[in-house]
Amino acid sequence: MLKLEYLQELLVIAIALSTITCAFIQKTKCCFKSSKYLCSYSFIVNMLVGIIFCITFTDITFPTSLWVGLFSFLGADTIYKTLEGKLSSHTEIINRKTITISKENIINEEESE
């Protein structure tokens, strides 16, 4: 079963992380003379800071912190906005228990009086 609430929590953590790493990369990108390696640098920073951030501030395991780093690199805010309505609707569908009652089985008290 897909853990939708857990995925949503990871995306929220990745949004905070991407804010931090974006600021860090903007401040340190002047060290690169060409933008050829900037994408690789951004990926490495997101993964390293993601691991350190998760281990320090959460109880998330190492493999899961790699997912947080990847979400941060890909753009967690965009992923979260894309899935925002879908996560809650799928959770409601999975957790909802419906009972169908036919009209013949409904007893109306006004008719019996």
C-alpha positions in Angstrom: 0.0 0.0 0.0 1.3 3.4 -0.9 2.0 5.6 2.2 0.5 8.9 0.9 0.7 10.8 4.2 4.4 9.8 4.5 5.1 10.9 1.0 3.4 14.2 1.7 5.6 14.7 4.9 8.8 14.0 2.8 7.7 16.6 0.2 7.2 19.2 2.9 10.6 18.5 4.4 12.1 18.7 0.8 10.4 22.1 0.3 12.2 23.5 3.4 15.5 21.8 2.2 15.2 23.2 -1.3 14.9 26.7 0.1 18.1 26.3 2.0 20.0 24.6 -0.8 18.8 27.1 -3.4 20.2 30.0 -1.3 23.4 28.1 -0.7 23.9 27.3 -4.4 23.1 30.9 -5.5 25.8 32.2 -3.1 28.4 29.7 -4.1 27.8 29.4 -7.9 30.3 32.3 -8.5 33.1 29.8 -7.8 32.3 28.1 -11.2 33.6 29.9 -14.3 31.2 28.0 -16.5 27.7 26.6 -15.9 28.7 23.3 -17.3 29.1 21.6 -13.8 26.4 23.7 -12.0 23.7 21.0 -12.4 26.0 18.3 -11.0 27.0 20.7 -8.2 23.4 21.4 -7.4 22.6 17.6 -7.3 25.5 16.8 -5.0 24.7 19.7 -2.6 21.0 18.7 -2.5 21.8 15.1 -1.7 24.5 15.9 0.9 22.5 18.6 2.7 19.4 16.4 2.4 21.1 13.6 4.3 22.5 15.8 6.9 19.3 17.8 7.3 17.2 14.6 7.7 19.5 12.9 10.2 19.9 16.1 12.3 16.3 17.4 12.4 14.1 14.3 11.8 13.9 10.6 12.6 14.1 9.7 8.9 16.4 6.9 7.9 19.4 7.2 5.5 17.7 5.7 2.5 14.6 7.9 2.9 16.8 11.0 3.3 18.2 10.2 -0.2 14.6 10.5 -1.5 14.3 13.9 0.3 17.5 15.0 -1.4 16.2 13.9 -4.8 12.8 15.6 -4.3 14.7 18.8 -3.3 16.8 18.6 -6.4 13.8 18.0 -8.7 11.8 20.8 -7.1 9.7 19.7 -4.2 7.4 22.7 -4.3 6.4 21.8 -7.9 5.9 18.1 -7.0 3.9 19.0 -3.9 1.6 21.4 -5.8 1.0 18.8 -8.5 0.1 16.1 -6.0 -1.5 18.4 -3.3 -5.2 17.7 -4.3 -4.5 14.2 -5.4 -2.8 13.1 -2.2 -5.8 14.0 0.0 -8.4 12.7 -2.4 -6.7 9.3 -2.8 -6.3 9.0 1.0 -10.0 9.7 1.5 -10.9 7.1 -1.1 -8.7 4.5 0.5 -9.9 5.2 4.0 -13.5 5.7 3.1 -15.9 2.9 3.8 -19.2 3.2 1.9 -22.4 1.4 2.5 -25.1 1.2 -0.2 -28.7 1.0 0.9 -31.4 0.4 -1.7 -34.5 2.6 -1.6 -36.7 -0.4 -0.7 -34.8 -0.9 2.5 -35.2 2.7 3.7 -37.9 3.1 6.3 -39.5 6.5 6.4 -41.1 7.3 9.8 -43.6 9.8 8.3 -45.2 7.1 6.1 -45.7 4.7 9.0 -47.7 7.2 11.0 
